[in-house]
Structures are given as structure tokens and as C-alpha cells.
Amino acid sequence: MSLPRPDAAFDWSREPWGAALRCRGLAPHAQHLFTSKQLALPDPESWRQALASVGATPERLMRVKQVHGNRVRVLVRGHVWQGASDVRPDGDAIASNEPGLALAVMVADCVPIVIVDPVRGAAAAVHAGWRGTCARVAVAAIETMSQKFDSDPGDLVAAIGPSIGPDDYEVGDSVVAAFEQAGHDPRDLDRWFLRSFAKPHLDLWRANGDQLIGSGLRADRVFACGLSTLAYPEVFDSFRVAGERAGRMTGLIVVPRPAYRGG
């Protein structure tokens, strides 16, 4: 299988189960990856293989029941869910400062975002479809990391994985109206909604990148792989291509130990 070329900040890696994407800007700070269609999630054995690729085990995997909103679930150091693999709370982002926990979201066109605080030793995984993006789920994740872990947004590094791209993501006027009603700046909407097509197209990469930068992340620490799931259905799972038959991919990150010695 021929693999498409991502943004220069990302590299393909060959895993025992297939191809994965990793972000160069994130790699020095945390184990992470974005899977491809070659891994048949959510099969339990596939989860085990994905976790092995980042040095983690299924017992350390933490996920949420994704509901297309902006709720962030938090795992504070020393207080980890019991039985979390079986009973997952609703949410679309999960954040923790417990070293060694593997945080994951599942996607098949929506945007997976992984975020690390290498100073305080914290991380987050975010699921951002159009509803979550409209509800500022990435902003909520950054605010939560600041409040719960004392993270400085200027220290954070974020990677945006493969999702449906702006050239492919046709939306209705009702989606534009939802962003307007949510109070987003009209200047942002001019950037996020492309009008050069017969119908509006939504640029989820730019929208989430802008929200991360607006939350205090440095622009040179926000990376997007730039690969559309719909454009490469042989490589990525896409709900718009396969509908209910679509598999799922994951954005996965392992919480690092803090460099900050004060805990």
C-alpha cells in the first residue's frame, strides 16, 4: 500500500500491525501515535497491539464514551478510575497527570488531537468533530490542564491527526449557523468555512489549530498532519466513505513523567 505524504512535522512508522503516524514535535516529550486503517479497532487484540507500540498495556488504557460535546474527563495523579475499561464516562476529551497512563480517542473522520505538557508531566487526548469544534472542546481541554495540573499553555505541544480535510468536508448552512450561534468571531468563521465550493466546506484543522493557539499555545508547537481520511480511504477509516461499516482509528498518547520537580 502506498502511503500519502503528511506534513513535514509527521512521519510514518512501520509497526508489527501496519503503518502509524507520529509527530516529530511531540515525539521528544511523549509516546504517541495515530493509527491507520490497517489496525482493526475497536477489536481488543488491536488495542493491545496499538498500546504495545507506545510501550503501554491494556490495563493502563483510559478512554471516554464520546458524545460530540466539550466535556473533559480528568484523571488526577493517584486517583485512577477502577474498571475504566468497562465503564467509560461520557466526554470528548480525557486529561491526566498520572505517568504511564495511555489516553485515547477514537475517530473515523473526526479530528483526533493529542496534547502534552512536558514540564508538569500531563497529557490529553481530544475528539473534535464539528459539534465538538463548535463547542470549543480543544479550548476546554487546555483550560482543564491549566486548572487541574497548573499547566502553562505556552509549554504545551499539540498534534492534530488525520481527519476529514477541508476540500472534502461539505457541510450544510445549519452547521455554519451553529457556529454563529455559539458566538465564534465572524473573522474566524471566514477562515474556517470555505466558500469557493457550491456548498460550504469546513476546515476542522484550521478551526482546532486556531482554538489551540487562541488558548495560549505557541503557533510553532501546534502541528497538523494534513491528511484527509476521505481522500485516502484505502489508508484511513472514513465514516463518510463506509458509513456504519467504517472501522475506527485512534489518537493515543502516554502521560510522561514531569520535568518540573515540584510535582
C-alpha positions in Angstrom: 0.0 0.0 0.0 1.3 3.4 -1.0 1.2 5.9 2.0 0.3 9.6 1.4 2.9 12.2 2.4 1.9 14.0 5.6 3.1 17.4 6.7 6.8 17.6 7.2 6.3 17.6 11.0 4.9 14.0 10.8 6.5 10.6 9.9 5.1 7.3 9.1 6.4 4.4 11.2 6.1 0.7 10.4 4.6 -1.2 13.3 4.0 -5.0 13.5 0.4 -4.4 12.7 0.8 -1.7 10.0 1.5 2.0 9.5 1.2 4.7 12.1 1.8 8.4 12.2 3.9 10.2 14.7 4.6 13.9 15.2 8.2 15.0 15.4 7.4 18.0 17.6 5.7 15.7 20.1 8.0 12.7 20.0 10.7 14.0 22.3 8.1 14.6 25.0 5.6 11.7 25.0 5.0 8.3 23.4 2.1 8.7 21.0 0.7 7.7 17.6 -2.2 7.9 15.2 -3.3 4.6 13.8 -4.3 3.8 10.2 -6.9 1.5 8.7 -4.6 -1.4 9.0 -5.4 -1.8 12.7 -8.9 -3.2 13.1 -10.1 -1.1 16.1 -12.0 -1.5 18.4 -11.1 -5.2 18.5 -9.4 -5.9 21.9 -6.3 -7.5 20.3 -5.9 -4.5 18.1 -5.9 -2.3 21.2 -3.2 -4.5 22.7 -1.1 -4.1 19.6 -1.6 -0.3 19.4 -0.7 0.1 23.1 2.4 -2.1 22.7 3.6 0.3 20.0 3.8 3.1 22.7 5.1 0.9 25.5 1.7 0.6 27.3 -0.7 -2.2 28.2 -4.5 -2.5 28.1 -4.7 -2.1 31.9 -3.4 1.4 31.5 -5.7 2.5 28.7 -8.2 5.2 29.6 -11.0 6.3 27.3 -14.3 8.1 27.4 -17.7 7.4 25.8 -17.6 10.1 23.1 -20.7 12.2 22.7 -19.7 15.0 20.4 -19.6 17.7 23.1 -16.9 19.5 25.1 -16.7 17.7 28.4 -13.2 16.9 29.6 -12.7 14.0 32.0 -9.8 14.2 34.4 -7.6 11.6 36.0 -5.5 13.2 38.7 -2.3 11.6 39.8 -3.0 8.9 42.4 -6.7 8.7 41.6 -7.3 6.5 38.6 -10.6 5.0 37.7 -11.3 1.5 38.7 -12.7 -0.7 35.9 -12.4 2.2 33.5 -12.0 -0.1 30.5 -15.5 -1.5 31.1 -17.4 1.6 32.3 -16.4 4.8 30.4 -17.9 8.2 31.4 -19.3 10.5 28.8 -16.9 13.0 27.4 -14.9 14.0 24.3 -11.6 14.7 25.9 -9.5 13.0 28.6 -6.7 14.6 30.5 -4.3 13.2 33.2 -1.0 13.8 35.0 -0.7 10.1 36.1 2.6 8.9 34.4 2.2 5.9 32.2 -1.5 6.2 31.6 -2.4 5.8 27.9 -5.1 8.3 26.9 -7.1 7.6 23.7 -9.9 8.8 21.5 -11.5 7.0 18.5 -12.2 8.6 15.1 -13.4 7.9 11.6 -13.4 11.5 10.0 -13.5 13.5 13.3 -10.3 15.2 14.4 -8.0 13.4 16.9 -5.8 15.8 18.9 -3.1 14.7 21.4 -1.5 17.3 23.7 1.4 17.1 26.1 2.7 19.2 28.9 6.4 18.1 29.2 7.1 20.4 32.1 4.3 19.3 34.5 4.0 15.8 33.1 0.4 15.8 31.8 -1.3 14.9 28.6 -4.7 15.0 26.9 -6.5 13.2 24.1 -9.3 15.1 22.3 -12.1 14.0 19.9 -13.3 17.0 17.9 -16.0 16.6 15.3 -17.8 19.6 14.0 -20.0 19.7 17.1 -17.1 19.4 19.5 -15.2 22.0 17.5 -18.2 24.3 17.6 -18.4 23.7 21.4 -14.6 24.5 21.7 -13.6 21.1 23.1 -9.9 21.8 22.4 -10.2 25.0 24.4 -11.9 23.1 27.3 -9.0 20.6 27.3 -6.4 23.4 27.6 -8.4 25.2 30.3 -8.7 21.9 32.2 -5.0 21.2 32.1 -4.3 24.7 33.3 -6.8 24.4 36.2 -6.1 20.8 37.3 -2.4 20.4 36.6 -1.1 24.0 36.7 -0.1 23.7 33.0 1.2 26.8 31.3 -0.3 26.7 27.7 3.0 28.1 26.4 4.6 24.9 27.4 2.2 22.6 25.6 2.7 20.8 22.4 -0.3 19.6 20.3 -0.6 17.3 17.3 -3.7 17.1 15.1 -4.0 13.7 13.4 -5.8 12.5 10.2 -9.4 13.5 9.8 -11.7 14.7 7.0 -10.0 17.6 5.3 -11.3 21.0 4.2 -11.5 20.1 0.5 -13.7 17.1 1.3 -15.8 18.3 4.2 -19.0 19.7 2.7 -21.5 20.9 5.3 -24.9 22.5 5.3 -25.8 26.0 6.2 -27.2 24.7 9.5 -23.6 23.9 10.6 -22.5 27.5 9.7 -25.5 28.8 11.7 -24.5 26.6 14.7 -21.0 28.2 14.8 -22.6 31.6 14.5 -25.0 30.9 17.4 -22.1 29.6 19.5 -20.6 33.1 19.4 -17.5 32.4 17.3 -15.8 35.5 15.9 -17.1 36.2 12.3 -13.5 36.6 11.2 -12.7 33.1 12.4 -15.8 31.8 10.5 -14.4 33.4 7.4 -11.3 31.4 7.8 -12.9 28.1 8.8 -15.7 27.9 6.3 -14.6 27.8 2.6 -16.9 29.4 0.2 -15.2 28.5 -3.1 -17.4 25.4 -3.4 -21.1 25.1 -4.3 -21.8 24.5 -0.6 -19.7 25.5 2.5 -16.7 23.3 3.4 -15.5 23.3 7.0 -11.7 23.3 7.8 -11.6 21.4 11.1 -7.8 21.5 11.1 -7.6 25.3 11.0 -10.5 25.7 13.4 -9.0 23.5 16.0 -5.5 24.9 15.4 -6.8 28.4 15.8 -8.6 27.5 19.0 -5.4 25.9 20.5 -3.3 28.9 19.6 -6.1 31.2 21.0 -5.8 29.2 24.2 -2.2 30.2 24.6 -0.3 27.5 22.7 2.6 28.7 20.6 1.9 28.5 16.9 5.1 26.6 16.3 4.0 24.0 18.8 0.7 23.1 17.1 1.1 20.6 14.3 -1.4 19.1 11.8 -0.6 16.1 9.7 -2.7 17.5 6.8 -4.1 14.1 5.6 -7.8 13.7 4.8 -9.5 10.5 5.8 -11.9 10.8 2.9 -9.2 11.4 0.3 -7.3 8.3 1.2 -10.0 5.6 2.1 -7.5 2.8 1.4 -5.3 4.1 4.3 -7.8 5.6 6.7 -11.2 4.7 8.1 -13.9 7.2 7.0 -17.5 7.2 8.1 -18.4 9.3 5.0 -17.0 6.6 2.8 -18.1 3.4 4.5 -21.0 4.6 6.8 -21.9 2.1 9.5 -19.3 -0.3 8.2 -16.5 2.0 8.9 -13.8 0.9 11.3 -12.2 3.3 13.8 -8.7 4.7 14.3 -7.2 6.2 17.4 -5.1 9.1 18.6 -3.1 7.7 21.5 -0.7 9.4 24.0 1.1 8.2 27.1 1.3 10.6 30.0 5.0 11.4 30.6 6.8 12.0 33.9 7.2 15.7 34.8 10.3 17.6 34.2 9.0 20.0 36.9 10.5 18.8 40.1 7.9 20.4 42.3 5.3 17.8 41.2 
